[in-house]
Amino acid sequence: MPKILLVEDNEMNRDSLSRLLARRGFEVIFAEDGEEAVAVTRSALPDLVLMDISLPVLDGYEATRILRAGETTRDIPIIALTAHAMTSDREKAMAAGCTDFESKPVEFARLLGKIKAYLS
């Protein structure tokens, strides 16, 4: 069962997305801020990270940069999730090291397609 780290500080978003993922056969683990995302990724080594960008403590950009610098975490696919949908936001996420980008509200079918592509 593929393990996905869902980094999301909004409880409603976290709950709805995690239920959809669990129904598709994924093990979902959580982090609520960027600092926790780094710690959980280092310890649990998920197969993929869904990284909210607007996070408390440490934003998703900086958390992604830290993960990309780590020997055991640098190759884990990271999909940025953000309500900021401008081209410049996508470019900033990709420059930070995100593998892909998905704007909120998330279109689950499209996100699921991306997840499956990165895990295959």
C-alpha positions in Angstrom: 0.0 0.0 0.0 1.6 3.3 -1.1 2.2 5.8 1.7 1.3 9.4 1.1 2.2 12.3 3.5 -0.6 14.9 3.4 0.8 18.2 4.7 -2.2 20.4 5.3 -3.0 22.8 8.2 -6.7 23.1 7.3 -8.6 20.3 9.1 -11.5 20.2 6.6 -9.2 20.0 3.6 -7.1 17.3 5.4 -10.1 15.2 6.3 -11.8 15.3 2.9 -8.7 14.6 0.9 -7.4 11.9 3.2 -10.7 10.0 3.0 -10.6 10.1 -0.8 -7.1 8.9 -0.8 -7.8 6.1 1.7 -10.7 4.9 -0.4 -8.3 4.5 -3.3 -6.0 2.2 -1.3 -3.4 4.7 0.0 -2.0 4.8 3.5 -2.3 8.5 4.5 -0.1 10.1 7.2 -0.2 13.7 8.2 1.7 16.8 9.1 0.1 20.2 9.9 3.1 22.5 9.3 6.3 22.6 7.4 8.6 21.7 10.3 6.4 18.7 11.1 6.4 17.8 7.3 10.2 17.6 7.3 10.3 15.5 10.5 7.6 13.1 9.3 9.1 12.7 5.9 12.5 11.9 7.3 11.2 9.3 9.7 8.4 7.7 7.7 9.9 8.0 4.2 6.5 8.3 2.4 6.2 7.3 -1.3 4.9 10.8 -2.1 4.2 14.1 -0.4 1.2 16.4 -1.0 2.6 19.7 0.3 0.4 22.7 1.1 2.4 25.8 0.4 0.8 28.2 2.9 1.8 26.6 6.2 2.5 27.8 9.7 6.0 27.5 11.3 7.8 26.7 8.0 6.1 27.3 4.6 5.8 24.6 2.0 8.6 26.1 -0.2 11.1 26.0 2.6 10.1 22.5 3.7 10.5 21.3 0.1 14.0 22.9 -0.1 15.0 21.1 3.1 13.6 17.8 1.8 15.4 18.2 -1.5 18.7 18.7 0.3 18.4 15.5 2.3 20.0 12.3 1.1 17.1 10.0 2.0 14.3 12.5 1.0 15.6 14.2 -2.2 13.9 11.8 -4.6 10.5 11.6 -3.0 7.9 13.2 -5.4 6.4 16.3 -3.9 3.2 17.8 -5.3 2.5 21.3 -4.2 -1.1 22.1 -3.2 -2.0 25.8 -3.1 -4.9 28.2 -3.5 -2.5 30.4 -5.3 -3.0 29.4 -8.9 -0.9 32.0 -10.8 1.8 30.9 -13.2 4.4 32.6 -11.0 3.1 30.5 -8.0 3.7 27.3 -10.1 7.1 28.5 -11.1 8.0 29.3 -7.5 6.9 25.9 -6.3 8.9 24.2 -9.1 12.0 26.3 -8.3 11.7 25.2 -4.6 11.9 21.6 -5.8 8.3 20.5 -6.1 7.8 17.7 -8.7 4.4 19.0 -9.7 1.7 21.5 -8.8 -2.0 21.4 -8.1 -4.2 24.4 -7.3 -7.0 24.3 -4.8 -9.8 23.5 -4.7 -8.2 20.2 -5.8 -9.7 18.4 -8.8 -9.4 14.9 -7.3 -9.4 12.9 -10.5 -6.5 15.0 -12.0 -4.6 14.8 -8.7 -5.1 11.1 -8.5 -3.8 10.7 -12.1 -0.6 12.6 -11.1 -0.2 10.5 -7.9 -0.5 7.3 -9.9 2.0 8.5 -12.5 4.6 9.4 -9.9 4.2 6.2 -8.0 4.4 3.9 -11.1 
